[in-house]
Amino acid sequence: MLDPAIAAVVEQLKSQKALHDLTLEEMRSFMPPLPMEQRRPVASVRDTVTTGGVPVRLYQPTERRNDWLLVYFHGGGFSIGSIETHDNVARDLCETLGCTAMSVEYRLAPEHRFPAAPDDCLAAVRWAAENAAELGISPDHIVLAGDSAGGNLATVTCLRLRDEGGPKPLGQIMIYPVTDHYDPATQSYTDFATGYLLTRQAMIRFWDLYLNDASERHHPHAAPIRADDLSGLPPALVMTAGYDPLRDEGEAYAARLQEAGVPVKVIRYDGLIHGFTRMTTTISAATATLEDIRAWAETLPDGRTTRKDRPASMDEPTLALLEAVRNQPVPRYLLPIAESRAAMEGFVNLFSKGADVARRELFDIPVEGGSIELRLLVPNAAPRAVIVYIHGGGWVAGSNAVFEPMGRDMAVATGCAVAMVCYRKAPEHAYPGPLNDAWAGFNWVAERRGELFGSELPMVVGGDSAGANLATVVAMRDLATGAPRLVAQVLIYPVTDSDFETASYLDPESQLMLPRDAMMTYWNHYLPDEARRSEPEASPLRAPDLTGMPPTVLLTASTDVLRDEGEAYARRLREAGVPVAFREFEGQIHGFAMMVGLLPGAADAIAYIAEELDRILAR
């Protein structure tokens, strides 16, 4: 099924002339550059020309994390597009990988037919390797990337570098690549021949403009899937779109690479169409694909982007807080339960009050066997939605009082009322007690929206850490009612699994604020029966099907034991067709988002949530 935002794009296309019906000049105007305010900021941009006369554009990231060079070849059927039309894509890749990027202005057909474009791309890569010292990159750490025709040029350049003397790239990224001639047609060529931006007739026209004659259609430097031998090529990421004529040939090429022994990661984005890389500023599902690129890059054998080798980038307040935590005589999780809870309550004295709100009310909500507190924070006279927020604390500690500063800032930044649910804690109220309380609080708000706000406001559920675990399971329960009320969920460094053997759990740098032993202790309090921890309502990552879950905003911290399971949950949601906005906050520790006025990252997290919720609520 098409992503809803993509479906709107497809609907708009119906009122426009099909791509294949345009003149060449009209096609070259079909992809105007994005307005500058919609392009991702980078540290610097510089245009230059290689010694061979190929124009290139160089980008430096705002936070450089390695000595890589990402060489990008734009799409456009070999005959349209430019470094300017795809400037936003190059910026996205530069910032996603934290490396220098270079976009190549290869010559276009029909003025310059095959093999002019691959010749230019090969020359540009070799120029970069020869000038590595001047560019500040390693010639051994070059990754080639491209979309559509650019994906073709990326892997063809890899073939030629293998066969014509190097340098050997570190990896290759092919985004909905052209890998074969249009004849014979694949099933996706037939199924998506028209109506989804790129048409079959447009591809036929692009190929006819590109090649000199029919004898070249199976040349391996034009149709790389026709190469006799693909062994020895660098590790590959192949990304395809579900509604794209090029889908099948991209996946067939990935299969051929795998058969040749090349490490390959293949991702099909079922709800997207050709060209989604240029839509990352407006389509959340397209934005989420950037995280898959970053995650794949982490697997490359160089190791230069693995987190353990990244230079520390923590701000001074975070370092000072960690020093104070290290100087504690006894870690909080080792204290008796009552003392541990009291220690967490003391955190509030370190935070600022949070933003002023128009209305603040406390409610006592009856639940099975007792009652719980709900704290309502309303930013203005007409909130746009209500966020039912469930706080963290390992299911054992925490309260609305500790998290109120965060709730206040969230309410004002998002323009939404925030209803904070204080569930009863483990071990006195073990699984599923806290979950049942969270569900009761959610329903209490849902049933009283008219009374509380004067209208049936859209509903969002949110939480952090253990509270995010409860929040997403509340979303599961809401979906299971058959009449879901949620329009979004916000998950901040969520607990999604009970696996203590992930890379982030075993990474010493991730033990700074929330050690592995602490999470094991919290799980023992919450759900001592290890056999039940695989239940989806305890470990939502293990749910068999996440289809239909609400659009999601998910944040993780780079130095947090929960980092990997948060990423994995974002990936599972996306695979189920759920729109996901994901961001890993570099240099941040577990709990940073709640530390209003203490850690600068708290304000950054709230701003990110507000921005992404604004996109969701505007749909």
N, C-alpha and C positions, 0 to 999 in steps of 0.2 A: 504494500500500500504506500502511495506517495506520502511523504512528510507533508503535513498540512500547509506549512509555509511554502514548500516547493509546489504544492498543488495550486496555490494562488498564483505563483509565477507562470505555471503551465497555462492557467486560465487566461492570464494576460497575453500570452503568446498567440492565442487564438485570434486576437484582433490585429495581429501584425502579419506582414508578408513572411512566408517561410524563408529560411536562410538560403535555400537553393534557388529561390526565385529572384534574389537580389543580383545586381551587377557586381563585378569585382570591387568597384569603388564603393558601392553601397555596403558590401560585406565588410570592407575595411573600416567603415564607419559604424558597423553594427555593435562593436565592443568599445564604447568610449571609456577612457580611464575613469576610475572612481574619483569623486571630489576628494581633495586633499584631506578634508576633515574626517573622511571615512577610511583613510589609510592608517595603518598601525604605525605609531611613532617608532623610530629607530634612532640610534645615536648620531649617525651621519650617512650621507648619500653622496657619492662622487661618480661622475661620468668620465670615462677615459677611453682610449683606443689602444688595442694591442699593437705590437710591432708589426703584425701581419695585416693591420687595418680593420680589425673586427671591433665595432663599438661594444663596450660593456659598461655596466653600472655596478658599482661596488657599494655594499652596505655594511655598516658596523652595528652590532646589537647594543641595546642599552646596558645589558649585563653580559659580558663575554665570559663563557664558561669553558672554552677549549681553544685549540689551535686549528680547528677545522676550516675548510672552505667548502661552502655549499654552492655548486655551480648549477644555475637554473636556466632551463630552456623553455620559453613560453609556448603555449599552444596557439592554434589558429590554422590548422589544415595546411601547414607549410606555406601559406600564401597570405594570411592576414595576421594581425596581432603585432605586438612590439614590446620592448621593455617598459614602455609607458603604460600600455593597456593592462599589463600584468604586474605593474609596480607593487600593487597591494599583495600579490601572491609572494613575491620575493621578500617583501617586508615580513610577512607572516612566517615564512620559513626561517629567515634570519633570527627573528625573536624566539621562535619555537625551539630552535636548536642552540641558540646562544652563541652563534658563530658568525664569522665573516661570510657574506654571500655575494655572489657575482651573477648578474643576469646578462645573458648574451643576446645581442641584436644580430642574429644570423640573417643572411640574405633570403629574401622571399621569392617564391615562384608567382607567376610564370616568368617574371623578368630574369630570375636566376633559378633554373630548374636543377633537379637532382644531378650531381651530388653537391651542389653549392652549400646547402644548409649543413649537412653533416661535415663537410670540409671546414666550415667556419667554426662549428662546435668543437671539433677536434683541435683546431688551431688555438682556440681560446683556452681550452683546458691546459694544453701544453705551455702556453704563454704564462698562465697562472703558476704552474709548477716551476717554471724556470725563474719566475720572479717571486718565489715564495717568501724570501727574506724581506723584500720590500713590502709585500702584502701582509706580513706578520702571521703567515700560516705555515703549516707543515705540508710539504709536497706529498707526504705519505697519508695524509688525512683529508683527502678530497672526496666529497660525496656528490654524485651527479643526480639531478632531479629534473623532472619536466612533466607537464600535463598535456594529454592528447598528442598532437604531433610532437610536442616537446618531450613527452615520455618516450616516443619513438627515438628521437635524437639522443636522449640520455642513454638508452641501452645500446643503440648503434655506436655511440662514442665509446662505450665500454667494450664492445666487440673490437673496434678498431684499435683501441689502446692495448687490448690483449694481443692482437695480431701484428701491430705495427710499432711495438717498442715502448709501450707505457707512457706515463706512469700508471700503475694499477690503482683504480679508485678504491676507497674504503667501503663504499656502498652505492646503491642506486635506488632511486625512488621514482616509480612510474605511476602517475595518476591518470586513470582512465586512458591508457596508452593506445596509440595506433600501432599494431604489430603486424598487420597483414593487409594485403590488397583487398578491395571490396568484392572481388570475384575469385572464388565462390562466396556467396553470402552466408553468414552465420545465422543462427536462429534469432539472436538479438537484433541483427540487421533487419530481419523481417518483422519481428514483434514490435520494434520501436522505430519503424521506418519514418514516421512523421509524428509531430505533436509534442516532442520532448526536447526542444531547442535544436540539438544536432539531428539532422535528418539523413536518411540513406542517400538521397539525391545530392545533398551537400557534400557528403564524403566522396561520392563518385566524381563530383566536380573538382574537389580538392586534389584527388589523385590524378585526374587528367591534367590539371594545371601543373602538378609537381613533376611528373615523369616526362621524359623525352619521347618515349614510345613504349608500346606494350611489352617489349622484351625486358624492361627493367622491373616489371611488377613483382617478380619473385627474387629480385636481387636482395641478398641478406642485409645490405646497408639501407635498403628501402623498406623491406618487410622482414624484420629480424627473426620472426618465427620460422622463416624459411632457411635460416642458417643451419648448416649440417651439424655443427658442434657448438654447444653453448656452455661447455664445461670451462671452468676457470674464471667465470665472470664473478664479479663481487656480489655479496649478499644483497638481496632485493626486497623491496617493499612494493607490492602491486595493489593499487586501490582502484576498485571499479564502482560504478553506479548502477543500481538495479534497473533504471529506466534509461538505458543508453545503448545505441547501436553497437558501440565498441566493447560492451561488457564481455561478451563471450571470447573475443580474440585476446583481450587482456588476461582473462583467466586461463585460456589455453596456453598463452605464452608462459604464465607462471608455472603451469604444469610441466611444460618442456624444460624450464629452468630446474625444477625439482628433479626431474628425471636425469638431468645432467649433473646432479650433485651440488647444485647451487643452493645455499640456504635462502628460503623464500618465505615471506609472510604475505598472505593474501587476505584482503578485507573487502567484502562487498557491502556497500551501503544501500540497502534495499530501497529506501525511501527517497533516494537522491537521483538527480539527472546529470547529464554531461555538463561540465562547466561549474561544478559546485565550488571549486577553489576560489572563484572570484566572488563568492557569495558569503564569505565568512563574517562580514560585518553586519549582515542582515538576517541570516538563516542560522539558528543555533545548531542545527544538526550538521551544517557545514563547518561551523566553528569547531565543533567537537572532533572533527577529523584531524585537526592539528595535534591534538593530544596523542592520537595513535601514531603520528609521525614521530613525536618526541619519544614515546615509549619504545617504538621500534629502534630508534637511534641508540637507545640505552643498551641494546643487545649486541651492537657491533663489537667485533673483537678487539678494537683498539683500546677500549676502556677509558678514553679521555673524557667521556661524559658520564661515567658511572658516578653516582653520588659520593662514594667514598673518596674519589679523587678530586672532587670539586673544591676549589678554595672556599673557605668559610666566608659567608657574606652576611653574618648576623649584625644587626644594629647594636649600638652600645647599651640601650635599655634592656634588650634581651640578654646580652652577655652579663650584665649586672644582676639580672634576676636569676640566671642560672648559677652564678657565683653564690648568691644567697641560698639557693636551694642546696647546693653542694655543701654548704657550711651547716646545714641542719644536723643536729646530733643523731636524729632518727628519721628516716624517710617517712612521709605521711602515711603511706599505705601499710607500714609496719606498726603503726600506733594502734592501740585499742580502738574499736569502732567509734566510740563516743569522742575520743580525742581527735581522731582523724577527721570526723565531721566538723568539730569545732575549729580545727586548723583551716579547713576549707572555708568556713564562714568568715574567718579572719582575713581572707583574701580581699574581701570587699573594701577593706580599709586602704588598700593600695590603689583602688580604681577611682576614677572620677565619678561624679554623680550620673553622668550621661545627659543627654539632651532633655530639655523641658518638653513636656507633653501637655496637651489640652485637658486630658482627663485621665485619672488614675483611680481604679476601684479594686477592692478585694472582695472575693466571693468564697464562700465555703460550700463545696460541692459534695453532696452525699454520694458515696460509692459503697459497694458491697463490703460490709464489715467496718465502715468508718466514714471518713470524709477527707477531702484534700483541698488545698488552697488553689484558687485561680486568681492571678493578678493581671488586670486588664490595663493596658497602656494605649491610649488613643491620641494620635498626634494632632488631629484637627477636627473640625466639625463634620467633615465628609471624607472619611477614610476610603481608599479605593478597594481594599480587601482586608481580610483578617488572617493573620498568621498565628496559628496555634503552635506555640513554641514549647519544646520539651528540653529541659536543661541536661547537661552532662554531669559526670561525677562517678562513673563506674557503677551506676545503679545503686551506689552505696551512700554517697554523700552529695552535697549541693542543695541549693534551694533557690526559690524565686528571688530572695533578697540578694544573693550573690550575683545572680545573672541579670538583675534589673537594669544596671547601667547599660549592658549590651542590648537589652530589650528596648530601652528608651532610644538609643541611637538607631536601632533597626527600624523602629516605628517612624521616626522623623525622616530618616533617609529614604525609606520606601514609600512613605505616605500611607502605610497600612496600620491598622490596629494590631497590636501584639497581645495575645492572650496566653500567659505563661502558666503552664500546668506543673504543679509540684506533686509528683507522684510519691507514694510511700516507698521506702527504701529497703533493699536487701541488707543483711540476711533475714531480718524479721519478716520481710515480704519478698520472698524469692520469686523467680520466674514461675508463672507469668504475671505475678502481682503488679509490678510496676507497669507492664504493658497494658494490663486491664484498666489500671488507673488512667493511663494516657488516653486510651480509647474512650473511657467514660468522659474525660475532660473534653476531648475533641467533639464528641456527640452533644455534650451540654452546650458548647458554643454554637455548633451547627444548628441546633434546634431553637436557639434564642437570638439569632442574628437580627431578626426584625425588631425585637425588644431592645437589644443592646445598641443597634446602629441605625435603626429606622428603615433598613432594607436588607435583602438577602445578599450580603456581600459575597464576592468570590472567596473561596477558602484556600489557604496555603497551610501546609504543615511543615514544621522545621525543627531542627534540634542539632546539638553538637555532641560528638563522642557517643557515650551510651544513650544520650537523649536522641541523637540522630538515628541510632538503632531502633529505638521505640517509634520515632517519627515515621520511618519508612515502613515499618510493620503496620502502623496505623493506616498508612496509604494502601497497603495490601488489603487490610480489612475493609477499608472504604471501597476499594475496587470490587471486592467479593460481594458487596451488598447488591451489586447489579445496577445501582444508581449512584455512581461516585459523585461526590461533591467537590473534590479537590481539583484545582486548576494547576497546582505546582507543589513541589516539595523542595525544601532547602536543607541540605545535609552538609554539616561542617565536621571535617575529620571523623566520619562515622565509623562505628564498630559494625562490621558487616559479616564477620566470620569468627570462628574460635580456633583458627589455625595459628599457632605460635611459631611456625617454622618459615614464615615468609622472609624475604630478604630484608625488609625494613625491620622486622622483629629481631633479626639476628645482627643487624648493623649496629655497632657500638655507638655511632654518632646519633642514632635515633633514640637512645635511652635517656636523653638529657632531662626531659620533664616528666615523661611517663615511661618508666622502665618496663621491660618485658615481664619481670616478676610482679609488678604492680597489676598489670592486666590479667595475669594468671590468678592473682589473688581476688580481683574483682569478679572474674568469671566463677571462681569457687564460691563466692558469696551469692552470686546471682543464680547460677545454675550448677550446683555441685554434681549433678548426674551428667557425666561427660557423654554418655550415650545419647542424651537428648539435645546436645548442643548443635547437632546437625539439622534440627528442625528449622524450617524456614522462618518461623516466628522468633527464633533465637539467633540464627545466622542467615539473614536474608540473602546473602550472596549465594546460598545453596538452594534458593527457591527454583523449582524446575522451570517456571515460566514467568517472566516479568512483563509480558505483553500487556499493554493497557495502563501501565503505571503513569502517573502524571509527569509532565515536563519537569526536569530536575536541574537544580543548581547544586553542584557538589564541589566542595573545597577540601584540599588536603594541605598538610604542612610537610615541607621537605625533610625535616628532622623529627620524625614521629613514627613510632612503631606501627601505627594504624595506616600509614601512607599507602602501602601496597594494596591492602584490602579495599581501601576507598577507591583507588584507581580501578581495581578489578570490578568493583560494583558499577562504576561509571561505564566500564566497557560492556558488562552484561546488559545494562539498561539500553545502551545504544544498539547492541546486537538484537534486542527485542523490539527495536523501532521507536524507542522512547527518545524524544529530544533531550539532550543533556548538554548543559554548559559546565565545563570542568576546568578547574584551575588548581595547580599545585603552587602554593605560596613558598617561594624559595627563601631559605634562611629563617624560616619560622618554625616554632616549636608547638607541641601539643598544647592546646588551651589558649593560643595567642588571641583568638577572635573575641574572647570574653574580657580581655584585659584592657578595658576602655581607659584611656588616659595614661596607661602605664607603658604599653607597647604600641609603637606606631602601626604595626601590622593590623591591629584591631580595626582601625579606621579604614584601612585598605580593604579588609575583608567585608566590612559593612557596605562600602562603596561598590564593591564588585557584586554583592548580593542585590543591592538596589538597582544597579544597571541591568542585571540579567532578569530580575523580576519585572522591571519596566518593559522589557521586550516581550515577556510572556503575557503580561496583563494587557498589553496593547494589541494583542492578536484578536 
